[in-house]
Amino acid sequence: MQANTQRLPITLTPELDFDQTAASAFGESLTREYTQATPFPHIVIDNFLQADVIASIREHFPVEPTNNEQTYERGYKGQLKRQISPNACSPYLKNVFNTFNSAPMLEFLEKLTGIQGLIPDPYFAGGGLHETKTGGFLGVHSDFRLNKKLNVERRLNVIIYLTEDWQEAYGGNLELWDVGMKKCLKKVLPIYNRCVIFNTDKDSNHGHPEPLTTPEHITRRSIALYYYTASGVGGEPGQRNKTHYKPRPKDRWSLRYYMNKLFRTKA
């Protein structure tokens, strides 16, 4: 798999300087590759952040539990996963995430994707910092589409991987599946400083459904950022704010999958 090697123009200063003109040009240079990708518009960019920026984020990743973080023990819907709000992190990480919500980042994403009027989420609903332990996984799904607090439509996911020296043997590939959930069309290994950006709609089926085989002291760490627009959302109102988990072909024959799903529904 080929990946891009350009970098987002954020410079490590006390204010994290972000060059909006360079960010716009960077996004525009990748538009064709993004919009023509399958199974849905997406792109993989290696060495996405400057080396000192990504290193500083990694060094500030919270080891101890933070206030109001969430842990997932939901089987196919997410297992051995930790979700950390940037708003409960150090001032440095708060500044980093404010930078990801700033105008230069929005300009980069709008030029890249062709989606205008993007809106960041200052509350980081579902996003922020993610960490999954050995044995953990996240089933293939299409994401919730309505941010209920802001009443805006989710349009983009941005994931930046933070674990150094990730080995292929560890697994943890982000899988992109076709509309009918019959075939995985792309796998992306979560290597350090790799960024994946993709459209979010009812058919953007993705996840890392195979349990991690990392040593106990190594976890799958990432930044997850979601962006929205103010346009109305199609579909039934009751379906807009739900994440839809979808069985792979081998899951359809798995008793454990259905028992787990039944158990979690009743819980």
Secondary structure, DSSP 8 states (H G I E B T S, - for coil): ---B-----EE-STT-EE-HHHHHHHHHHTHHHHHT-SSSSEEEESS-S-HHHHHHHHHT---S--TT-EEEE-GGG-EEEEEE-GGGS-HHHHHHHHHHTSHHHHHHHHHHH---S-EE-TT-TT-EEEEEEEEEEEEEEE---EETTTTEEEEEEEEEE--TT--GGG---EEEE-TTSS-EEEEE---TT-EEEEE-STT-EEEE-S-----TT--EEEEEEEEEESS---S-HHHHT--EE---TTGGG-HHHHHHHHHHHH-
